[in-house]
Amino acid sequence: MIRVVVVDDEALVRSGFQMILNASDGIEVVATAEGAQATDVIRRERPDVVLLDIRMPDVDGLTVLRQIQELPEPPHVAMLTTFDTDEYILTALRSGAAGFLLKDTEPEQFAQLVRTLAAGGVVMSPKASRALLRGHPGAGAPPDADVARVGLLSDRERDVLVLVAEGLSNADIGTRIHLSAGTVKDHVSSILTKLRVSSRVQAALLAERAGLLSERGDDVTRNNGR
C-alpha cells in the first residue's frame, strides 16, 4: 500500500485528491494537512509520497519542502501548482522535489503519477515543464552548454535519460529497453555524473532544455534491441 499525505491550504482540493486516490488500488491517503501542520503530520505518518501545494498563505510549500528534506527518511514529494509558469518550480526542483503537477491534471492520471513517485520516478507535467523553461530561459546553464553535456552521453544513456524524463523507475526502464534494473541504475549514475546534476529531476529538465526529448523520444523503442 502506497501511503500518501496531501498538503494544500484549500479543504476542497485536499478532499478531492483524497477521494480520487483512495478509490485507486494500492493507494491510501493517510492524512491531509495545511501548510503549518504539514511537517508534523508527515513526521508522524511517514508517508511514501507527499503532494505539496507550492503556494500557501501560512507556510509556503518551499519552506515545507526544506523541512521534509531534513527528515531522516524523507518521502518522495511532488509540488502542486495552478500556474504552468510558476517561478517557484525551479527552486523546488533544485531543493529536492521529485517533480511537479498542475492541479488541473486529469483525475484518472493521478493514481499512476503517485505510483511513479513511490517507485522513485520523476513526474513533470510536459505542458508545465515547457512553459516553465520558456518563461525562465536563463535558469541553469545556457542551452549550448546543456547540449554540449548531453553530447557526452552514449546512445544507450540517451535512451535511458528519455525514459527517466518520462517518469519511469529503474525497473520500468529496464523492462522497456530489456536491461536489468542494476544496469539501468549504473546508466543513471553515469548520466548524472556526465550532466553534472544531482537528481533525476534536474537531468530530466536538462534533457528538455537540450531538446533531447523531442529529438529522441521516438527512437527509444526502435533502439531497444541494442
DOVEXBA-284797 format. One record per residue (C-alpha): residue number from 1; residue in three letters; y, x, z. Coordinates in steps of 0.05 Angstrom, whole numbers, plus 5000, padded with zeros to 4 digits. Example, Ala and Ser with C-alpha at 12.3 -4.5 7.8 and 13.67 -1.06 7.14 Angstrom:
# DOVEXBA-284797
<site nr="1" rest="ALA" yy="4910" xx="5246" zz="5156"/>
<site nr="2" rest="SER" yy="4979" xx="5273" zz="5143"/>
# end
This chain:
# DOVEXBA-284797
<site nr="1" rest="MET" yy="5000" xx="5000" zz="5000"/>
<site nr="2" rest="ILE" yy="5068" xx="5028" zz="4980"/>
<site nr="3" rest="ARG" yy="5118" xx="5017" zz="5036"/>
<site nr="4" rest="VAL" yy="5189" xx="5003" zz="5014"/>
<site nr="5" rest="VAL" yy="5256" xx="4997" zz="5050"/>
<site nr="6" rest="VAL" yy="5314" xx="4964" zz="5014"/>
<site nr="7" rest="VAL" yy="5385" xx="4984" zz="5035"/>
<site nr="8" rest="ASP" yy="5443" xx="4942" zz="5010"/>
<site nr="9" rest="ASP" yy="5505" xx="4911" zz="5041"/>
<site nr="10" rest="GLU" yy="5492" xx="4844" zz="5007"/>
<site nr="11" rest="ALA" yy="5439" xx="4799" zz="5040"/>
<site nr="12" rest="LEU" yy="5425" xx="4764" zz="4974"/>
<site nr="13" rest="VAL" yy="5408" xx="4830" zz="4940"/>
<site nr="14" rest="ARG" yy="5363" xx="4851" zz="4997"/>
<site nr="15" rest="SER" yy="5325" xx="4786" zz="4999"/>
<site nr="16" rest="GLY" yy="5319" xx="4784" zz="4923"/>
<site nr="17" rest="PHE" yy="5288" xx="4853" zz="4919"/>
<site nr="18" rest="GLN" yy="5243" xx="4837" zz="4978"/>
<site nr="19" rest="MET" yy="5217" xx="4774" zz="4944"/>
<site nr="20" rest="ILE" yy="5205" xx="4809" zz="4878"/>
<site nr="21" rest="LEU" yy="5169" xx="4868" zz="4907"/>
<site nr="22" rest="ASN" yy="5127" xx="4831" zz="4958"/>
<site nr="23" rest="ALA" yy="5100" xx="4789" zz="4901"/>
<site nr="24" rest="SER" yy="5072" xx="4852" zz="4869"/>
<site nr="25" rest="ASP" yy="5003" xx="4880" zz="4883"/>
<site nr="26" rest="GLY" yy="5002" xx="4942" zz="4927"/>
<site nr="27" rest="ILE" yy="5075" xx="4939" zz="4948"/>
<site nr="28" rest="GLU" yy="5105" xx="4916" zz="5014"/>
<site nr="29" rest="VAL" yy="5178" xx="4915" zz="5033"/>
<site nr="30" rest="VAL" yy="5171" xx="4934" zz="5106"/>
<site nr="31" rest="ALA" yy="5245" xx="4927" zz="5123"/>
<site nr="32" rest="THR" yy="5314" xx="4915" zz="5094"/>
<site nr="33" rest="ALA" yy="5379" xx="4942" zz="5123"/>
<site nr="34" rest="GLU" yy="5453" xx="4950" zz="5114"/>
<site nr="35" rest="GLY" yy="5482" xx="5020" zz="5109"/>
<site nr="36" rest="ALA" yy="5498" xx="5031" zz="5182"/>
<site nr="37" rest="GLN" yy="5427" xx="5013" zz="5203"/>
<site nr="38" rest="ALA" yy="5392" xx="5048" zz="5146"/>
<site nr="39" rest="THR" yy="5374" xx="5116" zz="5173"/>
<site nr="40" rest="ASP" yy="5347" xx="5088" zz="5239"/>
<site nr="41" rest="VAL" yy="5306" xx="5036" zz="5202"/>
<site nr="42" rest="ILE" yy="5278" xx="5089" zz="5154"/>
<site nr="43" rest="ARG" yy="5262" xx="5136" zz="5211"/>
<site nr="44" rest="ARG" yy="5224" xx="5080" zz="5247"/>
<site nr="45" rest="GLU" yy="5187" xx="5051" zz="5187"/>
<site nr="46" rest="ARG" yy="5172" xx="5116" zz="5150"/>
<site nr="47" rest="PRO" yy="5170" xx="5083" zz="5081"/>
<site nr="48" rest="ASP" yy="5145" xx="5116" zz="5017"/>
<site nr="49" rest="VAL" yy="5204" xx="5091" zz="4976"/>
<site nr="50" rest="VAL" yy="5276" xx="5073" zz="4991"/>
<site nr="51" rest="LEU" yy="5320" xx="5032" zz="4944"/>
<site nr="52" rest="LEU" yy="5390" xx="5051" zz="4966"/>
<site nr="53" rest="ASP" yy="5456" xx="5019" zz="4945"/>
<site nr="54" rest="ILE" yy="5504" xx="5075" zz="4925"/>
<site nr="55" rest="ARG" yy="5567" xx="5037" zz="4946"/>
<site nr="56" rest="MET" yy="5570" xx="5002" zz="5013"/>
<site nr="57" rest="PRO" yy="5632" xx="4986" zz="5055"/>
<site nr="58" rest="ASP" yy="5608" xx="5010" zz="5123"/>
<site nr="59" rest="VAL" yy="5568" xx="5073" zz="5107"/>
<site nr="60" rest="ASP" yy="5565" xx="5094" zz="5034"/>
<site nr="61" rest="GLY" yy="5499" xx="5109" zz="5000"/>
<site nr="62" rest="LEU" yy="5513" xx="5184" zz="4992"/>
<site nr="63" rest="THR" yy="5520" xx="5191" zz="5068"/>
<site nr="64" rest="VAL" yy="5455" xx="5154" zz="5079"/>
<site nr="65" rest="LEU" yy="5421" xx="5196" zz="5026"/>
<site nr="66" rest="ARG" yy="5441" xx="5260" zz="5060"/>
<site nr="67" rest="GLN" yy="5416" xx="5234" zz="5127"/>
<site nr="68" rest="ILE" yy="5350" xx="5214" zz="5095"/>
<site nr="69" rest="GLN" yy="5341" xx="5282" zz="5064"/>
<site nr="70" rest="GLU" yy="5346" xx="5313" zz="5133"/>
<site nr="71" rest="LEU" yy="5285" xx="5275" zz="5158"/>
<site nr="72" rest="PRO" yy="5221" xx="5315" zz="5168"/>
<site nr="73" rest="GLU" yy="5185" xx="5277" zz="5112"/>
<site nr="74" rest="PRO" yy="5238" xx="5243" zz="5070"/>
<site nr="75" rest="PRO" yy="5217" xx="5185" zz="5026"/>
<site nr="76" rest="HIS" yy="5229" xx="5181" zz="4951"/>
<site nr="77" rest="VAL" yy="5298" xx="5150" zz="4941"/>
<site nr="78" rest="ALA" yy="5327" xx="5113" zz="4881"/>
<site nr="79" rest="MET" yy="5400" xx="5096" zz="4881"/>
<site nr="80" rest="LEU" yy="5421" xx="5025" zz="4862"/>
<site nr="81" rest="THR" yy="5486" xx="5014" zz="4825"/>
<site nr="82" rest="THR" yy="5522" xx="4959" zz="4788"/>
<site nr="83" rest="PHE" yy="5562" xx="5007" zz="4743"/>
<site nr="84" rest="ASP" yy="5529" xx="5046" zz="4688"/>
<site nr="85" rest="THR" yy="5583" xx="5099" zz="4692"/>
<site nr="86" rest="ASP" yy="5585" xx="5104" zz="4768"/>
<site nr="87" rest="GLU" yy="5614" xx="5173" zz="4783"/>
<site nr="88" rest="TYR" yy="5574" xx="5178" zz="4847"/>
<site nr="89" rest="ILE" yy="5508" xx="5180" zz="4810"/>
<site nr="90" rest="LEU" yy="5511" xx="5254" zz="4791"/>
<site nr="91" rest="THR" yy="5527" xx="5272" zz="4863"/>
<site nr="92" rest="ALA" yy="5468" xx="5231" zz="4887"/>
<site nr="93" rest="LEU" yy="5420" xx="5263" zz="4839"/>
<site nr="94" rest="ARG" yy="5444" xx="5332" zz="4860"/>
<site nr="95" rest="SER" yy="5434" xx="5311" zz="4932"/>
<site nr="96" rest="GLY" yy="5361" xx="5295" zz="4924"/>
<site nr="97" rest="ALA" yy="5356" xx="5224" zz="4896"/>
<site nr="98" rest="ALA" yy="5295" xx="5214" zz="4852"/>
<site nr="99" rest="GLY" yy="5333" xx="5170" zz="4803"/>
<site nr="100" rest="PHE" yy="5379" xx="5111" zz="4796"/>
<site nr="101" rest="LEU" yy="5373" xx="5039" zz="4773"/>
<site nr="102" rest="LEU" yy="5422" xx="4987" zz="4752"/>
<site nr="103" rest="LYS" yy="5419" xx="4925" zz="4795"/>
<site nr="104" rest="ASP" yy="5411" xx="4882" zz="4732"/>
<site nr="105" rest="THR" yy="5345" xx="4916" zz="4715"/>
<site nr="106" rest="GLU" yy="5294" xx="4862" zz="4695"/>
<site nr="107" rest="PRO" yy="5256" xx="4838" zz="4756"/>
<site nr="108" rest="GLU" yy="5188" xx="4850" zz="4725"/>
<site nr="109" rest="GLN" yy="5205" xx="4924" zz="4717"/>
<site nr="110" rest="PHE" yy="5220" xx="4937" zz="4790"/>
<site nr="111" rest="ALA" yy="5148" xx="4940" zz="4814"/>
<site nr="112" rest="GLN" yy="5128" xx="4992" zz="4762"/>
<site nr="113" rest="LEU" yy="5191" xx="5032" zz="4778"/>
<site nr="114" rest="VAL" yy="5172" xx="5032" zz="4852"/>
<site nr="115" rest="ARG" yy="5102" xx="5055" zz="4835"/>
<site nr="116" rest="THR" yy="5131" xx="5112" zz="4793"/>
<site nr="117" rest="LEU" yy="5175" xx="5133" zz="4851"/>
<site nr="118" rest="ALA" yy="5118" xx="5132" zz="4900"/>
<site nr="119" rest="ALA" yy="5077" xx="5176" zz="4854"/>
<site nr="120" rest="GLY" yy="5132" xx="5228" zz="4852"/>
<site nr="121" rest="GLY" yy="5161" xx="5208" zz="4785"/>
<site nr="122" rest="VAL" yy="5233" xx="5201" zz="4762"/>
<site nr="123" rest="VAL" yy="5266" xx="5134" zz="4749"/>
<site nr="124" rest="MET" yy="5330" xx="5131" zz="4709"/>
<site nr="125" rest="SER" yy="5358" xx="5073" zz="4671"/>
<site nr="126" rest="PRO" yy="5365" xx="5100" zz="4599"/>
<site nr="127" rest="LYS" yy="5427" xx="5060" zz="4588"/>
<site nr="128" rest="ALA" yy="5458" xx="5085" zz="4652"/>
<site nr="129" rest="SER" yy="5439" xx="5158" zz="4640"/>
<site nr="130" rest="ARG" yy="5470" xx="5160" zz="4571"/>
<site nr="131" rest="ALA" yy="5533" xx="5124" zz="4594"/>
<site nr="132" rest="LEU" yy="5539" xx="5169" zz="4655"/>
<site nr="133" rest="LEU" yy="5535" xx="5233" zz="4614"/>
<site nr="134" rest="ARG" yy="5583" xx="5207" zz="4562"/>
<site nr="135" rest="GLY" yy="5631" xx="5189" zz="4618"/>
<site nr="136" rest="HIS" yy="5625" xx="5257" zz="4651"/>
<site nr="137" rest="PRO" yy="5617" xx="5307" zz="4593"/>
<site nr="138" rest="GLY" yy="5639" xx="5365" zz="4637"/>
<site nr="139" rest="ALA" yy="5587" xx="5354" zz="4691"/>
<site nr="140" rest="GLY" yy="5539" xx="5412" zz="4699"/>
<site nr="141" rest="ALA" yy="5533" xx="5465" zz="4645"/>
<site nr="142" rest="PRO" yy="5565" xx="5457" zz="4576"/>
<site nr="143" rest="PRO" yy="5520" xx="5425" zz="4524"/>
<site nr="144" rest="ASP" yy="5509" xx="5491" zz="4485"/>
<site nr="145" rest="ALA" yy="5484" xx="5524" zz="4549"/>
<site nr="146" rest="ASP" yy="5437" xx="5466" zz="4561"/>
<site nr="147" rest="VAL" yy="5409" xx="5472" zz="4491"/>
<site nr="148" rest="ALA" yy="5400" xx="5546" zz="4499"/>
<site nr="149" rest="ARG" yy="5360" xx="5538" zz="4563"/>
<site nr="150" rest="VAL" yy="5317" xx="5483" zz="4533"/>
<site nr="151" rest="GLY" yy="5303" xx="5532" zz="4477"/>
<site nr="152" rest="LEU" yy="5266" xx="5576" zz="4526"/>
<site nr="153" rest="LEU" yy="5212" xx="5523" zz="4535"/>
<site nr="154" rest="SER" yy="5146" xx="5525" zz="4497"/>
<site nr="155" rest="ASP" yy="5128" xx="5465" zz="4454"/>
<site nr="156" rest="ARG" yy="5080" xx="5441" zz="4508"/>
<site nr="157" rest="GLU" yy="5133" xx="5448" zz="4562"/>
<site nr="158" rest="ARG" yy="5180" xx="5407" zz="4519"/>
<site nr="159" rest="ASP" yy="5126" xx="5353" zz="4514"/>
<site nr="160" rest="VAL" yy="5118" xx="5354" zz="4590"/>
<site nr="161" rest="LEU" yy="5194" xx="5351" zz="4600"/>
<site nr="162" rest="VAL" yy="5200" xx="5290" zz="4556"/>
<site nr="163" rest="LEU" yy="5147" xx="5254" zz="4598"/>
<site nr="164" rest="VAL" yy="5180" xx="5277" zz="4663"/>
<site nr="165" rest="ALA" yy="5244" xx="5245" zz="4638"/>
<site nr="166" rest="GLU" yy="5206" xx="5181" zz="4624"/>
<site nr="167" rest="GLY" yy="5189" xx="5180" zz="4698"/>
<site nr="168" rest="LEU" yy="5115" xx="5197" zz="4694"/>
<site nr="169" rest="SER" yy="5079" xx="5231" zz="4751"/>
<site nr="170" rest="ASN" yy="5039" xx="5294" zz="4740"/>
<site nr="171" rest="ALA" yy="4974" xx="5255" zz="4738"/>
<site nr="172" rest="ASP" yy="5002" xx="5206" zz="4687"/>
<site nr="173" rest="ILE" yy="5029" xx="5262" zz="4644"/>
<site nr="174" rest="GLY" yy="4961" xx="5295" zz="4646"/>
<site nr="175" rest="THR" yy="4928" xx="5231" zz="4623"/>
<site nr="176" rest="ARG" yy="4978" xx="5222" zz="4567"/>
<site nr="177" rest="ILE" yy="4970" xx="5292" zz="4538"/>
<site nr="178" rest="HIS" yy="4900" xx="5309" zz="4561"/>
<site nr="179" rest="LEU" yy="4915" xx="5361" zz="4614"/>
<site nr="180" rest="SER" yy="4894" xx="5367" zz="4686"/>
<site nr="181" rest="ALA" yy="4945" xx="5348" zz="4739"/>
<site nr="182" rest="GLY" yy="4943" xx="5421" zz="4763"/>
<site nr="183" rest="THR" yy="4961" xx="5446" zz="4694"/>
<site nr="184" rest="VAL" yy="5018" xx="5396" zz="4689"/>
<site nr="185" rest="LYS" yy="5043" xx="5419" zz="4757"/>
<site nr="186" rest="ASP" yy="5045" xx="5491" zz="4732"/>
<site nr="187" rest="HIS" yy="5083" xx="5469" zz="4670"/>
<site nr="188" rest="VAL" yy="5133" xx="5430" zz="4712"/>
<site nr="189" rest="SER" yy="5144" xx="5491" zz="4757"/>
<site nr="190" rest="SER" yy="5156" xx="5535" zz="4696"/>
<site nr="191" rest="ILE" yy="5204" xx="5483" zz="4666"/>
<site nr="192" rest="LEU" yy="5246" xx="5481" zz="4730"/>
<site nr="193" rest="THR" yy="5249" xx="5556" zz="4732"/>
<site nr="194" rest="LYS" yy="5269" xx="5564" zz="4659"/>
<site nr="195" rest="LEU" yy="5321" xx="5509" zz="4663"/>
<site nr="196" rest="ARG" yy="5349" xx="5536" zz="4729"/>
<site nr="197" rest="VAL" yy="5345" xx="5468" zz="4763"/>
<site nr="198" rest="SER" yy="5313" xx="5448" zz="4829"/>
<site nr="199" rest="SER" yy="5287" xx="5378" zz="4815"/>
<site nr="200" rest="ARG" yy="5253" xx="5336" zz="4763"/>
<site nr="201" rest="VAL" yy="5314" xx="5291" zz="4760"/>
<site nr="202" rest="GLN" yy="5360" xx="5349" zz="4743"/>
<site nr="203" rest="ALA" yy="5311" xx="5372" zz="4690"/>
<site nr="204" rest="ALA" yy="5310" xx="5302" zz="4660"/>
<site nr="205" rest="LEU" yy="5386" xx="5298" zz="4658"/>
<site nr="206" rest="LEU" yy="5389" xx="5366" zz="4625"/>
<site nr="207" rest="ALA" yy="5339" xx="5343" zz="4573"/>
<site nr="208" rest="GLU" yy="5383" xx="5283" zz="4560"/>
<site nr="209" rest="ARG" yy="5445" xx="5326" zz="4552"/>
<site nr="210" rest="ALA" yy="5409" xx="5373" zz="4504"/>
<site nr="211" rest="GLY" yy="5385" xx="5315" zz="4461"/>
<site nr="212" rest="LEU" yy="5312" xx="5332" zz="4473"/>
<site nr="213" rest="LEU" yy="5292" xx="5260" zz="4488"/>
<site nr="214" rest="SER" yy="5315" xx="5231" zz="4423"/>
<site nr="215" rest="GLU" yy="5291" xx="5291" zz="4383"/>
<site nr="216" rest="ARG" yy="5222" xx="5298" zz="4412"/>
<site nr="217" rest="GLY" yy="5204" xx="5232" zz="4444"/>
<site nr="218" rest="ASP" yy="5164" xx="5210" zz="4383"/>
<site nr="219" rest="ASP" yy="5128" xx="5277" zz="4378"/>
<site nr="220" rest="VAL" yy="5093" xx="5277" zz="4445"/>
<site nr="221" rest="THR" yy="5035" xx="5233" zz="4428"/>
<site nr="222" rest="ARG" yy="5027" xx="5266" zz="4360"/>
<site nr="223" rest="ASN" yy="5022" xx="5334" zz="4394"/>
<site nr="224" rest="ASN" yy="4975" xx="5313" zz="4449"/>
<site nr="225" rest="GLY" yy="4915" xx="5345" zz="4417"/>
<site nr="226" rest="ARG" yy="4942" xx="5416" zz="4425"/>
# end
